[in-house]
Amino acid sequence: MEKAAQSESDKLIIKGIEFSSRLWVGTGKYRNFEEMAQALEASGTDVVTVSVRRVDLKRTAESLLNYIDLKKYKILPNTAGCYTVEDALRYSRLGREAGLSDLVKLEVIGDEKTLFPDVIGLLKATEILAKEGFIVFPYTNDDPIMAKRLLDAGAACVMPLGAPIGSGLGIRNPYNIKIILETVAQRYSCPVVVDAGVGSASDAAIAMELGCDAVLINTGIAGAKDPIAMASAMKHAVMAGRLSYGAGRISKKLYATASSPLEGMLL
């Protein structure tokens, strides 16, 4: 499985855990488990997120967990579909008790139509789970103030939405993401992972060019006409976006600047 090569100084490490890919992939909405497994392989990811509410924790023959090679992938359990703090806490604990991971992508959803997070409930659940030893990755809105509060509550990173879950609208408010990166993330030395809304390879590249540490994608891959090809496209987009960010783009100017200046030329 091809993964993006990272230099020693550019490794993504969260709470002592090293991640070899900056593209993280979800496991829902595929037509079948075989397609999911092929998409994971094509993506080059080493992190897959699974819904504790929707996965068969007993790992019977029909469990998607049987299609995930635990030697290749880190499992990131999530609390998708939880609308209360109590439910989010319950499924986080169930995932850990089932041996999935101490990691949790924490979701406390506030509205059934938009699937926007209930940030008050999210903040409360983050504080509780962090005290219980969980490594909490909270799915939140793109509010820099809430990002700060989540980190104060013990979150290991922040996962602001690019757009509503499954919308494919891309990064709708890059300025707020940039503010989170330039203020909260730098102050806390905290990773920022864009979660939700990425629909195309260009969306993923934009997130990385802003300076985000990783991108988590589910629907943008699983819902594509060719999920395997899209997974590969997302892999290369994340790699290109990260390289572009590190290279440092030219400044934007109102007027043209000649690529071949006249100075020093023989006329």
Backbone torsions as a table, in degrees:
resi	resn	phi	psi	omega
1	MET	NA	120.2	-178.6
2	GLU	-75.0	131.3	176.7
3	LYS	-128.1	158.0	179.5
4	ALA	-69.7	128.3	176.7
5	ALA	-72.5	136.3	179.7
6	GLN	-124.6	138.8	176.0
7	SER	-73.3	164.0	-179.7
8	GLU	-57.5	-33.2	-176.8
9	SER	-85.0	-6.7	-176.9
10	ASP	-120.2	26.8	177.5
11	LYS	-78.4	143.7	175.4
12	LEU	-93.0	112.2	-179.5
13	ILE	-127.4	125.6	179.6
14	ILE	-126.1	118.8	-179.4
15	LYS	52.4	41.3	177.0
16	GLY	81.8	-1.1	-179.9
17	ILE	-98.4	125.6	-179.2
18	GLU	-93.1	131.8	179.6
19	PHE	-111.4	126.9	-176.4
20	SER	-88.9	-10.2	177.8
21	SER	-129.7	144.8	176.2
22	ARG	-98.8	5.7	171.5
23	LEU	-108.0	118.5	176.6
24	TRP	-108.8	144.0	-168.8
25	VAL	-128.3	139.8	175.9
26	GLY	-86.0	168.9	-174.4
27	THR	-119.2	6.2	-178.4
28	GLY	-93.7	161.7	168.9
29	LYS	76.2	4.6	176.1
30	TYR	-75.7	158.6	-178.9
31	ARG	-69.3	-29.5	177.1
32	ASN	-162.3	169.7	-176.6
33	PHE	-68.6	-32.1	178.7
34	GLU	-62.5	-42.8	177.6
35	GLU	-63.2	-40.8	177.8
36	MET	-59.0	-46.4	-178.3
37	ALA	-62.2	-39.8	178.9
38	GLN	-67.1	-38.6	179.2
39	ALA	-66.7	-40.3	177.0
40	LEU	-60.2	-43.5	179.3
41	GLU	-62.3	-45.0	-177.5
42	ALA	-67.2	-27.4	-176.7
43	SER	-74.5	-21.5	-176.3
44	GLY	71.9	11.8	-176.9
45	THR	-72.8	161.4	167.8
46	ASP	-124.2	9.7	178.9
47	VAL	-129.8	123.6	175.5
48	VAL	-124.2	136.1	-179.7
49	THR	-104.2	135.7	-178.6
50	VAL	-128.4	143.3	179.0
51	SER	-81.2	118.7	179.9
52	VAL	-62.3	-34.0	-179.2
53	ARG	-67.5	-28.9	-170.6
54	ARG	-108.8	-4.0	-177.7
55	VAL	-98.3	147.7	176.8
56	ASP	-83.0	99.5	-175.8
57	LEU	-68.5	-17.2	177.7
58	LYS	-79.4	-9.0	175.7
59	ARG	57.9	47.8	173.0
60	THR	-69.8	-179.5	-174.8
61	ALA	-58.5	-27.5	-176.3
62	GLU	-96.1	8.8	-179.3
63	SER	-78.9	134.6	178.3
64	LEU	-63.4	-21.9	179.5
65	LEU	-61.3	-24.3	178.0
66	ASN	-72.8	-12.2	-179.4
67	TYR	-104.3	6.3	-179.8
68	ILE	-114.0	116.8	-179.1
69	ASP	-77.4	108.0	-176.4
70	LEU	-69.9	-10.8	174.0
71	LYS	-79.6	-21.2	-179.7
72	LYS	-99.7	-34.4	-167.9
73	TYR	-120.3	143.8	168.3
74	LYS	-89.4	133.6	177.4
75	ILE	-87.1	128.5	174.3
76	LEU	-114.8	93.3	179.2
77	PRO	-62.8	146.4	176.0
78	ASN	-129.8	160.5	-178.5
79	THR	-106.1	37.9	178.6
80	ALA	-55.2	140.0	179.1
81	GLY	86.6	2.2	178.8
82	CYS	-91.7	124.1	-177.5
83	TYR	-107.9	-0.5	178.5
84	THR	-133.1	157.8	176.5
85	VAL	-60.7	-42.0	-177.6
86	GLU	-59.7	-44.2	179.2
87	ASP	-65.6	-42.1	-179.8
88	ALA	-62.0	-40.7	178.0
89	LEU	-66.0	-43.0	-178.0
90	ARG	-60.7	-48.3	-176.0
91	TYR	-75.4	-28.0	172.8
92	SER	-62.7	-44.7	-179.1
93	ARG	-69.0	-37.8	177.6
94	LEU	-61.4	-42.6	179.3
95	GLY	-61.4	-42.6	179.6
96	ARG	-69.3	-41.3	179.5
97	GLU	-63.9	-30.0	178.8
98	ALA	-79.9	-2.2	176.7
99	GLY	86.0	16.1	-178.6
100	LEU	-71.4	-53.9	-177.2
101	SER	178.7	159.9	167.8
102	ASP	-83.4	-13.3	175.1
103	LEU	-73.8	149.0	171.9
104	VAL	-150.3	127.4	169.3
105	LYS	-85.2	104.9	-170.1
106	LEU	-88.7	121.5	175.0
107	GLU	-122.8	129.9	167.1
108	VAL	-126.6	104.1	-172.9
109	ILE	-83.8	139.0	-176.0
110	GLY	-105.0	-15.6	-175.3
111	ASP	-150.4	129.7	-174.3
112	GLU	-69.3	-31.5	-176.5
113	LYS	-80.8	-48.0	-176.6
114	THR	-89.7	-21.1	-175.0
115	LEU	59.1	23.9	173.5
116	PHE	-67.2	149.9	-178.7
117	PRO	-73.6	148.2	168.7
118	ASP	-86.6	94.5	-170.3
119	VAL	-68.7	-27.6	177.6
120	ILE	-68.4	-45.8	176.5
121	GLY	-65.8	-37.9	178.9
122	LEU	-61.2	-43.8	-179.9
123	LEU	-62.1	-43.2	-179.9
124	LYS	-64.9	-45.6	-179.2
125	ALA	-65.8	-37.8	178.2
126	THR	-59.9	-46.4	-178.6
127	GLU	-61.6	-43.1	-178.4
128	ILE	-66.1	-48.4	-176.0
129	LEU	-68.5	-36.5	177.9
130	ALA	-62.1	-38.7	178.8
131	LYS	-68.3	-24.5	178.8
132	GLU	-87.4	3.7	176.0
133	GLY	92.9	6.5	175.9
134	PHE	-73.8	150.3	171.2
135	ILE	-98.0	102.0	-166.5
136	VAL	-94.9	124.1	174.1
137	PHE	-111.8	94.0	-173.5
138	PRO	-84.2	130.1	171.7
139	TYR	-81.0	117.8	-173.0
140	THR	-136.2	178.0	174.1
141	ASN	-81.4	-177.2	-175.2
142	ASP	-95.7	40.9	-178.9
143	ASP	-95.5	116.5	-179.4
144	PRO	-61.1	-32.0	-179.9
145	ILE	-68.2	-43.0	178.0
146	MET	-67.0	-34.7	176.8
147	ALA	-59.1	-44.4	178.4
148	LYS	-61.6	-43.8	-178.1
149	ARG	-65.8	-37.4	178.1
150	LEU	-64.8	-39.6	178.2
151	LEU	-68.1	-38.9	175.5
152	ASP	-62.1	-30.3	-179.0
153	ALA	-81.0	-7.5	175.8
154	GLY	113.7	7.2	178.6
155	ALA	-62.4	146.2	179.8
156	ALA	-84.3	-22.0	177.3
157	CYS	-160.5	179.8	171.8
158	VAL	-124.3	144.5	-177.5
159	MET	-125.4	77.4	179.9
160	PRO	-71.6	144.7	177.0
161	LEU	-73.2	144.4	171.5
162	GLY	-84.3	-33.4	178.3
163	ALA	-165.1	172.3	180.0
164	PRO	-54.1	149.0	-178.6
165	ILE	-52.9	129.0	174.9
166	GLY	74.2	4.4	-174.7
167	SER	-79.0	-28.8	-176.9
168	GLY	67.3	20.2	-176.5
169	LEU	-81.3	-8.9	-179.3
170	GLY	81.7	-164.9	-178.1
171	ILE	-82.7	99.7	-174.0
172	ARG	-78.3	-27.8	-178.2
173	ASN	-132.8	73.4	-177.9
174	PRO	-62.8	-23.3	-177.7
175	TYR	-69.3	-40.9	176.6
176	ASN	-66.6	-39.9	176.5
177	ILE	-59.8	-42.5	179.7
178	LYS	-63.6	-39.6	177.9
179	ILE	-63.8	-43.0	177.0
180	ILE	-58.5	-43.9	-179.0
181	LEU	-65.5	-40.6	-173.0
182	GLU	-85.2	-15.9	-178.6
183	THR	-115.9	-73.0	-173.7
184	VAL	-63.9	-49.4	-175.2
185	ALA	-63.1	-42.5	-179.9
186	GLN	-68.3	-40.2	-178.6
187	ARG	-63.2	-39.4	-176.2
188	TYR	-99.6	0.7	-172.3
189	SER	50.0	49.8	-170.3
190	CYS	-110.9	132.4	176.0
191	PRO	-67.4	148.0	175.0
192	VAL	-121.3	124.7	-178.5
193	VAL	-120.4	116.6	177.5
194	VAL	-71.4	128.9	-176.1
195	ASP	-132.9	117.7	174.8
196	ALA	95.0	134.6	172.3
197	GLY	101.9	-15.1	-178.8
198	VAL	-71.6	124.2	-177.0
199	GLY	-118.0	-18.5	-177.3
200	SER	-142.9	168.0	179.7
201	ALA	-61.0	-35.8	-179.6
202	SER	-65.2	-34.2	176.5
203	ASP	-62.3	-43.9	-179.9
204	ALA	-64.2	-42.0	179.6
205	ALA	-63.1	-40.8	179.1
206	ILE	-60.9	-44.2	179.2
207	ALA	-58.1	-43.3	-178.9
208	MET	-72.2	-36.5	179.1
209	GLU	-67.2	-25.3	174.3
210	LEU	-68.2	-23.5	-178.6
211	GLY	114.3	7.8	178.1
212	CYS	-63.9	152.4	-175.6
213	ASP	-84.8	-25.6	179.5
214	ALA	-163.8	169.6	177.3
215	VAL	-133.4	134.8	175.0
216	LEU	-108.0	126.4	-175.5
217	ILE	-132.0	133.0	171.9
218	ASN	-124.3	-72.2	-174.3
219	THR	-60.1	-37.5	-178.6
220	GLY	-58.2	-27.5	176.3
221	ILE	-94.9	-54.9	-174.8
222	ALA	-62.8	-31.3	-177.1
223	GLY	-89.2	-3.1	179.8
224	ALA	-69.8	158.5	177.5
225	LYS	-61.6	-35.3	177.0
226	ASP	-128.3	88.4	-175.7
227	PRO	-59.2	-34.3	-178.3
228	ILE	-67.5	-45.0	177.9
229	ALA	-64.4	-39.5	179.8
230	MET	-67.2	-36.8	177.4
231	ALA	-60.8	-41.6	177.5
232	SER	-65.6	-41.5	178.5
233	ALA	-61.2	-42.9	179.7
234	MET	-64.2	-38.9	177.8
235	LYS	-58.0	-50.6	-177.4
236	HIS	-68.7	-33.1	178.5
237	ALA	-65.6	-42.7	179.0
238	VAL	-64.5	-42.5	178.1
239	MET	-63.0	-46.0	-179.4
240	ALA	-64.8	-41.9	179.9
241	GLY	-63.0	-39.5	178.9
242	ARG	-67.0	-42.8	177.8
243	LEU	-63.3	-40.5	179.6
244	SER	-63.8	-43.1	178.8
245	TYR	-61.0	-45.3	-179.7
246	GLY	-67.6	-31.2	-178.8
247	ALA	-71.7	-29.6	179.5
248	GLY	84.2	105.8	-177.6
249	ARG	-71.3	159.4	174.6
250	ILE	-70.8	155.7	177.4
251	SER	-73.8	150.6	179.2
252	LYS	-81.3	137.9	-179.4
253	LYS	-130.5	151.4	-179.2
254	LEU	-73.0	-35.5	-175.6
255	TYR	-114.1	167.1	-177.0
256	ALA	-70.7	151.6	170.4
257	THR	-128.2	122.8	-175.2
258	ALA	-61.6	133.7	176.4
259	SER	-68.7	-30.5	177.8
260	SER	-119.6	88.2	-176.4
261	PRO	-60.3	153.6	179.8
262	LEU	-77.2	-22.2	-177.3
263	GLU	-59.1	131.9	176.7
264	GLY	84.5	-2.4	179.4
265	MET	-85.7	147.1	175.4
266	LEU	-82.4	120.6	-177.7
267	LEU	-106.2	NA	NA
